[in-house]
């Protein structure tokens, strides 16, 4: 290689390095602008809970806004935590519901328990309750909608077991799990604050579901998706239990 060719390559290398440096600075600036835009949109787009729930369309099946599920071995494992036992007084004694035909695992790849949800900053007094009804009008529970959180309390007489399908595989892993994966991707891209990732926590009495707490819920469409998905999930769990 001649001296002239060497000088040309060296000059080309310097030019490319300068261009890469400039592009990296532009990318960092774009990420900062995206984060500021997301924060501004979050403040103006989260409407009052009553308007969100009233506007939710009635759906025969939940519309899960999730991309095609990756194989379990490729999924990012969810952080684990132990679901807390409820401190409420026990419900009046009733005949135990027959066990579901097939137990659904609540541990292992793709079914890890969620991180403990943060308690609402201002307590539960700001919540608005809305009933969860089956297609036939049966009372399935209540969804309490707060400023940026949701509590789902199933009707106590249902005695829903968290191992009954499709609670873990559909509602926890697919619905809430996909929301969390999207948040984690946004954090990796620099467009979301790590402290605003959606989190959830199960309140159990043994294996009986007493409450689902979901925090960092700041998106209208997610509230509607959770509302329709939990109704569908509870209906399927009752079908499994009743056989």
C-alpha positions in Angstrom: 0.0 0.0 0.0 1.4 3.4 -1.0 1.9 6.3 1.4 -0.8 8.2 -0.4 -3.3 5.4 0.1 -2.4 5.1 3.7 -3.0 8.8 4.2 -6.4 8.6 2.4 -7.5 5.7 4.7 -6.4 7.6 7.8 -8.4 10.6 6.6 -11.4 8.5 5.9 -11.1 6.9 9.4 -11.0 10.4 11.0 -14.0 11.5 9.0 -16.0 8.4 10.0 -15.1 8.8 13.7 -16.3 12.4 13.6 -19.6 11.3 11.9 -20.2 8.6 14.5 -19.6 11.0 17.3 -22.0 13.5 15.8 -24.7 10.8 15.3 -24.3 9.5 18.9 -24.9 13.1 20.2 -28.0 13.4 18.0 -29.3 10.1 19.2 -28.8 11.0 22.9 -30.7 14.3 22.3 -33.5 12.4 20.5 -33.9 10.1 23.5 -34.1 13.0 25.9 -36.7 14.7 23.8 -38.7 11.4 23.6 -38.7 11.1 27.4 -39.9 14.7 27.8 -42.6 14.1 25.3 -43.7 10.9 27.0 -43.9 12.7 30.4 -45.9 15.5 28.9 -48.3 13.1 27.2 -48.7 11.1 30.4 -49.9 14.2 32.3 -52.5 15.2 29.8 -53.8 11.8 28.5 -54.7 10.0 31.8 -58.4 10.9 32.0 -60.6 10.5 35.2 -61.3 6.9 36.0 -65.0 7.2 35.5 -64.6 8.3 31.9 -62.1 5.6 31.2 -64.3 2.8 32.5 -67.5 4.1 31.0 -65.8 4.4 27.6 -64.4 0.9 27.7 -66.1 -1.2 24.9 -67.9 -4.4 25.8 -65.8 -7.2 24.3 -66.6 -10.9 24.1 -63.0 -11.7 24.4 -60.1 -9.6 25.8 -58.1 -7.8 23.2 -54.5 -8.3 24.3 -52.2 -5.7 22.8 -49.2 -7.9 22.7 -46.7 -8.9 20.0 -46.3 -12.6 19.2 -45.1 -14.3 22.3 -41.5 -15.4 22.3 -40.5 -18.9 23.4 -40.2 -19.2 27.1 -36.4 -19.8 26.8 -36.0 -16.4 25.1 -38.1 -14.3 27.4 -36.6 -12.1 29.9 -37.4 -13.7 33.3 -39.6 -11.6 35.4 -38.4 -10.5 38.8 -39.8 -12.6 41.6 -41.4 -11.8 44.9 -43.6 -13.5 47.5 -47.2 -12.6 47.4 -48.4 -11.3 50.7 -51.1 -12.9 52.7 -54.2 -10.9 53.4 -54.8 -9.2 56.7 -58.5 -9.2 56.3 -60.8 -11.3 58.6 -61.6 -14.7 57.1 -64.7 -15.0 55.1 -67.6 -16.9 56.6 -67.2 -20.7 56.3 -68.6 -22.0 53.0 -68.4 -25.3 51.2 -65.1 -25.4 49.4 -65.3 -25.3 45.6 -64.2 -28.5 43.9 -60.6 -28.4 42.6 -59.9 -27.3 39.0 -59.3 -30.1 36.5 -55.7 -29.1 36.1 -53.6 -27.1 38.4 -51.7 -24.2 36.8 -48.2 -23.7 38.0 -47.3 -20.4 39.6 -43.6 -20.8 39.6 -41.0 -21.5 36.9 -40.1 -20.0 33.6 -42.8 -17.7 32.2 -44.8 -17.9 35.3 -42.7 -16.0 37.9 -44.5 -14.1 40.5 -44.5 -10.3 40.2 -42.5 -7.8 42.2 -44.4 -6.3 45.1 -46.4 -3.3 43.9 -45.8 0.1 45.5 -48.6 1.3 47.8 -50.5 4.3 46.4 -48.9 7.5 47.6 -52.2 9.0 48.8 -53.9 5.8 50.0 -57.1 4.2 48.8 -59.4 7.1 49.5 -59.0 8.5 45.9 -60.3 5.3 44.3 -63.4 4.9 42.3 -65.1 1.4 42.4 -66.6 -0.3 39.3 -68.3 -3.7 39.3 -66.9 -6.6 37.3 -69.9 -8.5 35.7 -69.9 -11.6 33.6 -71.7 -11.7 30.3 -74.7 -13.2 32.1 -74.7 -10.5 34.8 -73.0 -12.5 37.5 -71.0 -10.5 40.1 -67.3 -11.3 39.6 -65.9 -8.6 41.8 -64.9 -5.0 41.8 -62.1 -3.0 40.2 -61.0 0.0 42.2 -59.4 2.6 39.9 -57.0 5.1 41.4 -54.9 8.0 40.0 -52.2 5.7 38.6 -53.0 2.3 40.1 -55.8 -0.4 40.1 -56.9 -2.9 42.7 -58.9 -5.9 41.5 -60.9 -7.6 44.3 -62.8 -10.8 43.2 -66.2 -11.5 44.7 -65.4 -13.4 48.0 -67.9 -16.2 47.3 -66.0 -17.2 44.1 -63.0 -18.7 46.0 -60.8 -18.3 43.0 -57.6 -20.4 43.2 -54.5 -18.8 41.6 -53.5 -22.2 40.2 -56.7 -22.4 38.1 -56.1 -21.7 34.4 -55.9 -19.3 32.7 -55.0 -16.9 35.6 -51.2 -17.3 35.5 -50.6 -18.1 31.9 -53.0 -15.5 30.5 -53.6 -12.6 32.8 -50.3 -12.6 34.7 -47.8 -13.8 32.1 -49.4 -12.6 28.9 -51.4 -9.4 29.8 -49.4 -7.9 32.7 -46.1 -9.6 31.6 -46.3 -8.1 28.1 -47.0 -4.6 29.5 -43.9 -5.0 31.8 -41.7 -6.2 28.9 -42.7 -3.2 26.8 -41.9 -0.9 29.7 -38.5 -2.5 30.2 -37.7 -2.1 26.5 -38.7 1.6 26.8 -36.3 1.9 29.8 -33.5 0.3 27.7 -34.2 2.8 24.9 -34.0 5.7 27.4 -37.6 6.8 26.8 -39.0 5.7 30.2 -38.1 6.2 33.8 -37.2 2.9 35.5 -39.3 3.8 38.5 -42.4 4.0 36.2 -42.4 0.4 35.1 -45.7 -1.3 35.7 -45.7 -3.6 38.7 -48.2 -6.0 40.3 -48.7 -7.9 43.5 -51.1 -10.7 44.5 -52.8 -10.7 47.9 -53.6 -14.3 48.8 -55.3 -16.3 51.5 -53.4 -19.6 51.0 -53.9 -20.1 47.3 -57.2 -18.2 47.2 -57.0 -14.9 45.4 -58.1 -12.0 47.5 -56.7 -9.0 45.6 -54.5 -7.9 42.6 -52.7 -4.6 43.0 -51.3 -3.0 39.9 -49.2 0.2 40.1 -47.6 2.6 37.7 -50.7 2.4 35.4 -50.6 5.6 33.5 -52.1 4.6 30.1 -55.8 4.7 29.2 -55.6 1.7 26.8 -53.9 -0.4 29.5 -56.8 0.2 31.9 -59.3 -0.9 29.3 -57.3 -3.9 28.5 -56.9 -5.0 32.1 -60.6 -4.5 32.7 -61.8 -6.7 29.8 -59.0 -9.2 30.4 -59.8 -9.8 34.1 -63.5 -10.3 33.4 -62.7 -12.9 30.7 -60.1 -14.6 33.0 -62.5 -14.8 36.0 -65.2 -16.3 33.7 -62.9 -19.0 32.4 -61.6 -19.8 36.0 -65.2 -20.3 37.2 -65.9 -22.6 34.2 -62.8 -24.7 35.2 -63.8 -24.8 38.9 -67.4 -25.7 38.2 -66.4 -28.4 35.7 
